[in-house]
Amino acid sequence: MLCQALRRFGQKLVRRPMLKEPVAENDPRRSLSTLNLVALGVGSTVGVGVYVLVGEVAASQAGPSIVICFLAAGLSSMLAVLCYAEISARVPHSGSAYLYSHVTIGELWAFITGWNFILSYVAGTAIVIQAGTLAFDILLGNQNSHTLHESITQQVPRVLVEHPNFFVVSFVYFLIELQTLRFSQSFMVTKVITLVKLLVLGFVIISGFIKGDLHNWKLTEKDFLKAGLNDTSTLGHMGSGGFAPFGFKGILRGAAACFYAFIGFDSIVTRVEEARNPQHSIPMSIVISLFICFFLYFGVSVALTLMVPYYQFQRGSTLPEAFLHIGWAPAYYVVAFGFLCSLLANVLGFMVPIHQVIYRMAQDDFLFPALARVQTGTCTPLMANVIFGIIAPIMAFFFGLTDLLDLSSIGILLTHSLVAIYVLICRYQPERRNWGNESEMQEENGPAAERLTLQGLLFPCSPNPTPLSGWVVHVCSSLLALLLTLLCLVLAQWPVLLSGDPVWISVVVVLLVLIIGITVVIWRQPQSSSPLPCKVPALPLLPLLSIFVDVYLMMQMTGGTWAQFSVWMLIGFAVYLAYGIQYSLFT
C-alpha cells in the first residue's frame, strides 16, 4: 500500500502536459523579424545593471579585474544561450525555461524553474527601482534625497530615512505599471530606446579610451598614500591595489554578481509564436543579442576602470559620476539620460516574461487561479501585476543592492543549469510528435521490454534513441548534476586543496572519476537525428560545462544570500505541496 502511494506521488512529480500545435508559419500574428527580436533581447538585457553594477562590483569585490568577471559571466551565459537556442527550436512554443522543463522532465522541476524565474525577475525589478533612485538624484542634482531626508528624519525610523527616494521611484514604477495595463509594448519604441542606450554606452566606451589611464590598473601603496589614504594594510575593504586587489576570490565573487547583467535575453523565447520563421530567428537573435551585450559590458567596464581609480567608487556609485571625475560635466547629464532610458526599458522588458510565467503557472494550477485573471481588452494578468508591483518595491526597500544582485543571479544561474540538463535529456530521447502524455506512457512501458546490461550501456544495439537509452541518460544526467554540485562544493574550498591535504584531493579525484565514467556512458548512447537549425555542439561536454560553471558561481554566494534563497524556496515548496500538486491541471 505504501509503495503504491509513493509510486502515485512520484508519478505526479513527473507529469507532463500535452502541448497544442504551434501557430502556423503564415499566421498574421507572426510579425516579429530577427531585428525586432534582437532589439527586444538587447533592450531587456542592457539596462540599469551596467550603470550601477560596474561601480558596485569594482569597489568591493574585483577592482579593475571586473573585466575578467564580465568575461567569465559572458562565457557562462553563452553556454546557456546555446542550450536555450536548441531547446527553443525543439519546442517551438512561446514560454520560457518553465515550459521547457514542464515538457521534458515533469512538473516538479517545472515549478522549481518557474519559481526561480520569478525570484530573478522580481529581484531584478527591485534593483531597477533602487537604480531609479540614483537616476532621479542625478537628474535633480541630488536635491531630492537631501530634501526628503531633512523633512522625514524626525518622523520615521532610520531604515526609512536611508531609502528616502523609495517613495518617488515606487510612484513612477506604479505609473509605468498602469501604462502596461492599458497599452501593449510598441517595438518601435523599444528599438528607439535600445538605439539611445547603445549610442550612450558607445560614447562611454570611446571616452574611456580617450581619457583613461592605464596606471589605474596597476595602483600601488604609493598611489593610496598620495590620495590621502592609509597604507594598504589598513584599507580593509579597498583591497591591496593592482589589477586584482581582492585576489582570485574577489574575481569569482564578482563574476557571480556580474551574471545579473545578462538577465533578459531569455525574454526572446517568450515571443516564439510571434516570430517569423522561429526555428531560425529565435536562436539567431538570442546569440546576436548576447554578443552585443557582452561587448558593451566588457567595453564599459574597461572604460570605467581606466577613467576612475577603483578605490574612488563608493556604494551606490553610478556610471555618470565617472564623467565628473574626468571633468566632463555636460557628459554627466547625457549619460544620466541614457540611465533613465535604461530604467524605463528594463521595467517594460521585465513585465512580459514574468507576467507570462506567472500566468502560465496559474493556468496550470501551480499557483492560485486568481493570478491567471486577465484585464479585459489588454489580456494582461491583473492580479499578477498587482502582486508583482507590491513585492518588488518591498524587496527594494528592505534589501541592499548587493543582496538583490546575488538573489537575482542565484535564481537565474540555477535556471540556466536546469536548461542545460533539459537539453542533455532531450537530445537522447526517442522522437516525440507532441511532447505530451502519450509519448510519456510509451516511455514508461518501453524500458520494461528491453534489458539493461553493462555491454548495452557502452555499446547500444540501436543507432537511434530508444526508451531504455533515454531512461539511462535521464538517470545519468541526474547523477551528474549531483556529482557536479558536490565537486563544486569541494572546489569552493580551494585554499585547502592548495595546501595539499590528501583527504580533500582524494575526494576530488574520486568525484572526477565518477563524473568522467558517467559522461562516457551518456556519450555512448544514440542521439536524436532530427534536423534542427541550431544544436549544441560537443554533447555531452558543453551542457555539463555549463552546469559546472553555473553551480560553481552559485557557490561563491554568501551564507546570507543562501539563507534568503532557502526561505524563498521553502515558501515555493509550501505552495506546491499544499496547492499545486493537488490541483494541477494534469491531475
MONORFEN-V655763 format. One record per residue. PSI is psi in degrees with one decimal (* if undefined). Layout:
# MONORFEN-V655763
psi
PSI
PSI
This chain:
# MONORFEN-V655763
psi
-46.4
-40.8
-40.2
-39.6
-42.9
-36.9
-42.1
-39.8
-43.6
-37.9
-33.6
-35.7
-20.9
15.9
144.1
148.8
161.7
113.6
147.5
167.0
139.0
162.2
138.3
151.9
-32.7
11.3
135.6
-18.2
-17.2
87.2
-2.7
124.7
175.3
-37.6
-42.1
-43.9
-37.9
-42.4
-39.8
-45.5
-45.9
-41.3
-35.8
-29.0
-49.8
102.4
-142.9
-17.3
-42.4
-23.6
-28.2
-24.9
-40.3
-48.6
-38.7
-47.1
-40.7
-35.1
-37.8
-5.0
-37.9
-26.3
-146.5
-21.8
7.5
-24.5
-34.4
-35.5
-45.1
-34.8
-46.3
-44.6
-36.8
-40.7
-40.7
-41.7
-34.6
-39.5
-41.9
-37.1
-42.3
-39.7
-43.2
-40.9
-43.7
-45.5
-27.6
-31.4
-31.3
-34.0
83.9
61.5
145.5
134.0
-137.5
-165.9
-26.8
-48.3
-43.2
-40.8
-33.6
-38.8
-7.2
-51.4
4.9
176.7
-28.5
-50.3
-26.9
-43.8
-44.1
-42.6
-47.8
-39.7
-39.5
-34.4
-43.2
-44.2
-45.5
-44.1
-31.3
-46.7
-38.2
-39.6
-35.3
-36.9
-40.4
-40.0
-44.4
-39.7
-32.6
-35.2
-47.2
-39.0
-43.2
-36.6
-39.6
-47.5
-27.3
12.4
30.7
13.7
-29.5
-51.1
-36.9
-42.7
-48.4
-37.8
-43.7
-31.6
-25.0
0.6
-41.2
-13.1
-16.5
160.8
165.7
-39.0
-31.5
-33.9
-33.6
-9.5
55.9
-31.5
0.4
-40.8
-42.1
-49.2
-38.9
-38.0
-44.7
-42.5
-38.9
-38.7
-41.0
-38.8
-42.2
-37.7
-39.2
-22.8
-25.6
-26.2
143.2
154.3
131.2
129.2
-23.9
-43.2
-40.7
-44.4
-36.9
-46.7
-40.7
-41.4
-42.2
-44.9
-41.9
-39.9
-43.0
-46.0
-33.5
-40.5
-39.8
-43.7
-45.3
-40.8
-38.6
-36.5
-21.7
-47.2
-1.7
157.6
117.2
-20.4
-24.7
-11.1
-3.7
49.4
147.6
-178.9
-34.3
-37.2
-37.7
-41.8
-39.9
-31.6
1.3
14.3
163.9
175.9
163.2
-21.6
-20.1
7.6
-29.0
-107.7
-7.1
-3.7
-160.9
13.0
-176.1
-172.4
-34.8
75.7
-18.0
9.0
-173.1
-35.8
-39.0
-36.6
-45.3
-43.9
-40.4
-36.9
-38.9
-40.1
-37.8
-15.8
-26.5
-32.9
-20.7
10.4
130.0
-28.3
-23.7
-6.9
-18.6
-37.3
-9.8
-4.8
21.5
-43.3
-1.3
-0.2
143.2
133.6
61.6
-29.8
-19.8
-43.9
-34.6
-55.2
-41.0
-44.7
-34.6
-46.9
-45.5
-45.5
-38.1
-40.4
-44.3
-46.1
-41.4
-47.4
-34.2
-48.6
-44.2
-45.5
-41.8
-40.7
-38.1
-48.5
-45.8
-43.8
-21.1
-33.7
-36.7
128.8
136.5
-29.6
-11.0
-8.6
137.8
165.8
126.5
2.8
142.5
165.5
-42.5
-28.7
-21.8
-30.1
-22.2
-34.6
-38.0
-0.1
17.8
75.8
-44.1
-36.5
-25.5
-44.3
-29.1
-46.7
-33.9
-35.4
-41.7
-34.9
-45.7
-39.8
-40.1
-37.5
-48.6
-44.7
-38.6
-44.5
-45.1
-38.6
-31.3
-22.6
-48.9
-53.7
-40.5
-35.3
-40.3
-40.6
-46.4
-43.2
-43.5
-39.7
-36.6
-37.2
-35.7
1.1
26.4
-32.2
171.4
141.6
-26.4
-28.3
-11.9
-3.1
134.1
154.8
133.5
131.1
-27.1
-16.0
30.8
130.7
107.1
-54.2
-37.5
-38.6
-42.8
-48.1
-43.4
-39.2
-14.9
-44.9
-43.7
-48.2
-33.7
-43.7
-39.1
-28.8
-41.9
-15.2
146.1
165.1
-42.3
-40.4
-42.5
-39.8
-44.3
-42.2
-44.4
-41.4
-42.4
-35.3
-43.9
-31.0
-44.0
-41.6
-43.6
-37.9
-35.5
-38.4
-38.5
-38.8
-39.2
-42.3
-42.3
-42.1
-44.5
-38.5
-26.9
13.2
154.2
157.7
138.0
142.2
-41.8
3.8
56.4
-159.5
-30.6
-49.7
-32.6
-41.6
-36.4
-37.5
-35.6
-33.7
-17.8
-53.0
-27.7
-26.4
-13.6
156.8
132.9
119.3
161.7
-39.6
-37.3
-27.9
-40.0
-24.0
75.1
145.3
-36.0
137.6
-11.2
154.3
141.1
166.2
-37.1
-45.5
-35.9
-39.9
-39.4
-45.4
-38.6
-49.1
-45.7
-37.5
-39.5
-42.1
-40.6
-39.8
-41.8
-45.4
-39.2
-36.4
-44.1
-40.4
-41.9
-37.4
-40.8
-44.3
-23.2
-19.3
41.3
-29.1
-35.0
-38.8
-39.5
-23.1
-10.5
21.9
118.4
-30.3
-50.2
-40.2
-39.5
-40.3
-43.8
-43.2
-44.7
-44.7
-42.3
-40.2
-44.9
-42.3
-44.4
-42.1
-46.3
-35.3
-39.6
-40.6
-45.1
-43.5
-31.0
-12.4
148.1
138.7
158.5
135.9
9.9
133.9
130.6
144.0
-18.9
123.2
144.6
123.9
165.8
43.6
144.5
12.8
-47.1
-45.0
-38.7
-37.8
-40.1
-44.3
-44.6
-47.8
-45.1
-46.6
-39.2
-38.5
-35.7
-33.0
-12.2
-5.9
154.3
164.4
-35.6
-40.5
-42.7
-34.8
-44.4
-41.1
-38.7
-40.1
-43.2
-43.5
-36.0
-40.8
-43.6
-45.5
-34.4
-42.1
-43.8
-46.5
-33.3
-27.8
-55.8
-45.8
-22.6
-35.6
12.1
146.4
-22.7
19.0
*
